[in-house]
Structure formats: structure tokens, C-alpha cells
Amino acid sequence: MTPGTRCEEIVEFTTQSGTRRRIRFVPHPSNDNQYQRIEETWSDQQWRLVGQDTVGDVDHWTRPI
């Protein structure tokens, strides 16, 4: 991996009902400013697609509360 390598961003979490979910931001192969936002849920030992769309300008940060 090089400093310019675009990476997939993943956020995984468990809902209060116990369902495991994740949201993935996958770089669009032909547009540096766009990503596929993919929402999935864990069921029957595999990730299942809930929905997806194309988004732009994804920012990622953490901050103290």
C-alpha cells in the first residue's frame, strides 16, 4: 500500500436489538470523488445487502465527547 492508495472505509456496530450491521464506503473505480455507500446486515453467517447508493466527499474523523 502506498500513501496514495484509496481504501474502503468500514463502520460496524450492533443495534440494541442485537443485529450486527455495517456501512462500507467503497471508492468508485472511475471517479476519485465518489464512493459507493453500502449498508449490510449480518444474517445466517454472511453479510446481506440492505441498500446502496453513490455518495461524494466522504470525511472520516473521531473526536472526544
Backbone as CSV, one residue per row, in Angstrom:
resi,resn,N_x,N_y,N_z,CA_x,CA_y,CA_z,C_x,C_y,C_z
1,MET,0.841,-1.173,0.000,0.000,0.000,0.000,0.887,1.237,0.000
2,THR,0.511,2.227,-0.789,1.264,3.473,-0.857,0.434,4.590,-0.239
3,PRO,1.049,5.744,0.058,0.281,6.851,0.653,-0.928,7.274,-0.185
4,GLY,-0.882,7.089,-1.495,-1.995,7.482,-2.351,-3.041,6.406,-2.572
5,THR,-2.858,5.246,-1.942,-3.801,4.144,-2.132,-5.147,4.487,-1.496
6,ARG,-6.199,4.383,-2.279,-7.544,4.631,-1.754,-8.030,3.370,-1.049
7,CYS,-8.617,3.540,0.112,-9.049,2.402,0.923,-10.549,2.455,1.177
8,GLU,-11.114,1.297,1.387,-12.507,1.182,1.785,-12.625,1.579,3.256
9,GLU,-13.644,2.370,3.596,-13.920,2.744,4.987,-15.086,1.887,5.472
10,ILE,-14.951,1.308,6.674,-15.989,0.416,7.194,-16.330,0.814,8.626
11,VAL,-17.635,0.908,8.914,-18.129,1.118,10.274,-19.051,-0.056,10.584
12,GLU,-18.722,-0.814,11.641,-19.560,-1.943,12.060,-20.093,-1.664,13.458
13,PHE,-21.339,-2.087,13.696,-21.944,-1.859,15.004,-23.054,-2.869,15.246
14,THR,-23.447,-3.008,16.510,-24.560,-3.872,16.892,-25.689,-2.996,17.408
15,THR,-26.891,-3.186,16.877,-28.043,-2.403,17.307,-28.505,-2.877,18.684
16,GLN,-29.403,-2.118,19.311,-29.923,-2.510,20.617,-30.665,-3.837,20.555
17,SER,-31.201,-4.171,19.386,-31.910,-5.452,19.245,-30.956,-6.620,19.019
18,GLY,-29.639,-6.324,18.883,-28.644,-7.373,18.724,-28.243,-7.666,17.291
19,THR,-28.769,-6.912,16.336,-28.436,-7.119,14.925,-27.092,-6.479,14.603
20,ARG,-26.225,-7.227,13.980,-24.924,-6.704,13.549,-25.106,-6.041,12.189
21,ARG,-24.632,-4.796,12.054,-24.765,-4.037,10.813,-23.421,-3.432,10.463
22,ARG,-23.264,-3.079,9.195,-22.077,-2.336,8.791,-22.425,-1.428,7.615
23,ILE,-21.667,-0.335,7.541,-21.749,0.590,6.418,-20.357,0.678,5.830
24,ARG,-20.265,0.442,4.523,-18.984,0.471,3.820,-18.999,1.613,2.819
25,PHE,-17.881,2.316,2.727,-17.686,3.344,1.711,-16.566,2.849,0.803
26,VAL,-16.938,2.406,-0.389,-16.004,1.794,-1.329,-15.670,2.812,-2.416
27,PRO,-14.377,3.124,-2.625,-14.013,4.096,-3.658,-14.551,3.689,-5.030
28,HIS,-15.106,4.655,-5.731,-15.594,4.419,-7.096,-14.383,4.252,-8.002
29,PRO,-14.336,3.215,-8.826,-13.129,2.942,-9.618,-12.796,4.002,-10.663
30,SER,-13.794,4.755,-11.130,-13.512,5.712,-12.205,-13.690,7.171,-11.799
31,ASN,-13.961,7.434,-10.504,-14.147,8.810,-10.051,-13.558,8.956,-8.653
32,ASP,-12.494,9.746,-8.526,-11.801,9.895,-7.242,-12.639,10.569,-6.163
33,ASN,-13.713,11.262,-6.533,-14.521,11.988,-5.552,-15.800,11.259,-5.170
34,GLN,-16.010,10.056,-5.678,-17.241,9.338,-5.379,-16.962,7.982,-4.737
35,TYR,-17.938,7.556,-3.933,-17.874,6.271,-3.238,-19.221,5.585,-3.354
36,GLN,-19.213,4.255,-3.274,-20.444,3.501,-3.105,-20.654,3.337,-1.608
37,ARG,-21.792,3.822,-1.099,-22.154,3.600,0.300,-22.992,2.331,0.317
38,ILE,-22.483,1.309,1.001,-23.136,0.001,1.018,-23.515,-0.322,2.459
39,GLU,-24.806,-0.533,2.698,-25.283,-0.887,4.031,-25.653,-2.362,4.028
40,GLU,-25.130,-3.096,5.032,-25.348,-4.540,5.106,-25.716,-4.953,6.526
41,THR,-26.350,-6.103,6.639,-26.680,-6.678,7.933,-26.171,-8.120,7.972
42,TRP,-25.739,-8.569,9.153,-25.206,-9.922,9.315,-26.361,-10.863,9.621
43,SER,-26.524,-11.895,8.785,-27.614,-12.844,8.957,-27.214,-14.175,8.331
44,ASP,-27.492,-15.254,9.019,-27.188,-16.598,8.503,-25.722,-16.750,8.107
45,GLN,-24.827,-16.230,8.941,-23.380,-16.373,8.756,-22.823,-15.664,7.519
46,GLN,-23.521,-14.614,7.053,-22.993,-13.826,5.935,-23.589,-12.419,5.956
47,TRP,-22.900,-11.503,5.289,-23.391,-10.141,5.154,-24.420,-10.095,4.034
48,ARG,-25.558,-9.435,4.307,-26.627,-9.305,3.316,-26.874,-7.824,3.029
49,LEU,-27.015,-7.502,1.762,-27.211,-6.126,1.325,-28.560,-5.590,1.795
50,VAL,-28.526,-4.393,2.408,-29.743,-3.683,2.800,-30.030,-2.591,1.774
51,GLY,-28.982,-1.883,1.349,-29.139,-0.823,0.361,-27.793,-0.239,-0.004
52,GLN,-27.780,0.522,-1.106,-26.547,1.180,-1.516,-26.879,2.376,-2.390
53,ASP,-25.970,3.336,-2.404,-26.080,4.474,-3.292,-24.706,5.089,-3.492
54,THR,-24.610,6.019,-4.426,-23.354,6.703,-4.707,-23.330,8.010,-3.936
55,VAL,-22.225,8.259,-3.228,-22.066,9.485,-2.445,-20.720,10.118,-2.775
56,GLY,-20.559,11.379,-2.399,-19.300,12.070,-2.644,-18.760,12.707,-1.382
57,ASP,-17.497,13.088,-1.434,-16.838,13.820,-0.345,-17.000,13.148,1.012
58,VAL,-16.571,11.908,1.138,-16.649,11.188,2.406,-15.536,11.677,3.324
59,ASP,-15.902,12.130,4.506,-14.942,12.537,5.530,-15.055,11.565,6.695
60,HIS,-13.940,11.314,7.350,-13.918,10.377,8.474,-13.085,10.998,9.586
61,TRP,-13.626,11.037,10.789,-12.867,11.558,11.917,-13.463,11.022,13.212
62,THR,-12.706,11.152,14.275,-13.200,10.873,15.621,-12.919,12.103,16.462
63,ARG,-13.683,12.262,17.520,-13.465,13.410,18.396,-13.878,13.039,19.816
64,PRO,-13.252,13.663,20.792,-13.628,13.384,22.180,-14.997,13.988,22.487
65,ILE,-15.702,13.351,23.402,-17.012,13.883,23.793,-17.026,14.258,25.252
